């Protein structure tokens, strides 16, 4: 009897473990496809270039809605607005994705960022692959980057607000038009856009605090900012899709898992003006101007910037810079931009014809700005069409500035990789004896597989190394180091 009890106890334990594992697996394996925003027939927000379906492994396929998004293709000096596709969903655990091309027969496929190394197969003009984690992807057929599919696989939302709660402004699935085109968000409000929601208009977060804008919907505001944050504190923007999102004269702002796509002139993605303690976490920017900027005094916002972080993000500049820091400030009352960090970033494109304004990672200190304590870490740059990898300069460009900058100092480039064709010559240069570039370190800079360091030429000094890294180092530059720690 004792043996039977032991066996029964053991079997019970095994059954409990199996049931517990099954429950955990069910909780881990989730897939959320959003409702379609409206009838497809004649719907201008739909793009039929692709048919996209998702499923849990071995489960039933679910259709996703393919939105039309505008992107900017520059040919020579002319801009051509093209129609690309975009879709999104939520999942946890594992998901299978099937993408059928209606536009053309599939000869070649790129799933970017390439650093994700996502394998795929093609069967009957359909691409199949699996995801184990949420990702922001570009699916490109036959090398076409301007009629591609933007696939945004989001994490499952932990909580969804009660639409009837007093502090909630709720937009459900469907197409909504804001009366007057502008929604001014009051303090303490949570504006929620459910998946399958398209809101036509733009949101203004001005002179308020404790505001949240989130969900999985889209703010459709062609030609202007989707959300503008100004003179505000404690703002969270999470999960939505929009055009631009500038932050001015604000403090304690978090922008997480937000996707920015623009195709119009001056269509920057994530701008910071005269603000402190701003975090961009897991954002995707494809823009027709700078993707990410940090400026001081500008557009009526006054002061410097400190503690600005962008991490775990993807930047795609069809025009101008992926990252641009320091150009604008307050010449009579100089500003400081300091403690800025970019880490774990994939740069998919950079195209800029003006040599003075090139640079995947660019610091142009103007208007008597001092730019200091800036780091770029774990940055992966794919093949760029036109531009430089690095641009550090103290310019006096009268088109944008009323004075050169005061200086650039304490700049770290760590674990930077570039794989692609030869970019333009990178530039590092100061302005005068009093306006210098100081203390720049490149640690583990790798270009097309070659690790660049000061001892690679067998001679001391950075000058030979800079040549090997295709960098022009001008006057008034102090302490430039190339080192390896790998």
Helices and strands as residue ranges (DSSP letters): H 2-28, E 30-32, E 50-55, E 62-63, E 67-75, E 78-92, E 95-101, E 109-112, G 114-116, E 121-123, E 126-131, E 135-141, E 149-155, E 168-171, E 174-184, E 190-193, E 197-206, E 209-215, E 218-220, E 227-230, E 233-238, E 241-242, E 247-248, E 251-256, E 259-261, E 270-273, E 276-281, E 284-287, E 292-295, E 305-317, E 323-325, E 336-350, G 355-357, E 361-364, E 370-381, E 390-393, E 407-418, E 426-429, E 437-447, E 450-452, H 462-468, E 471-473, E 477-483
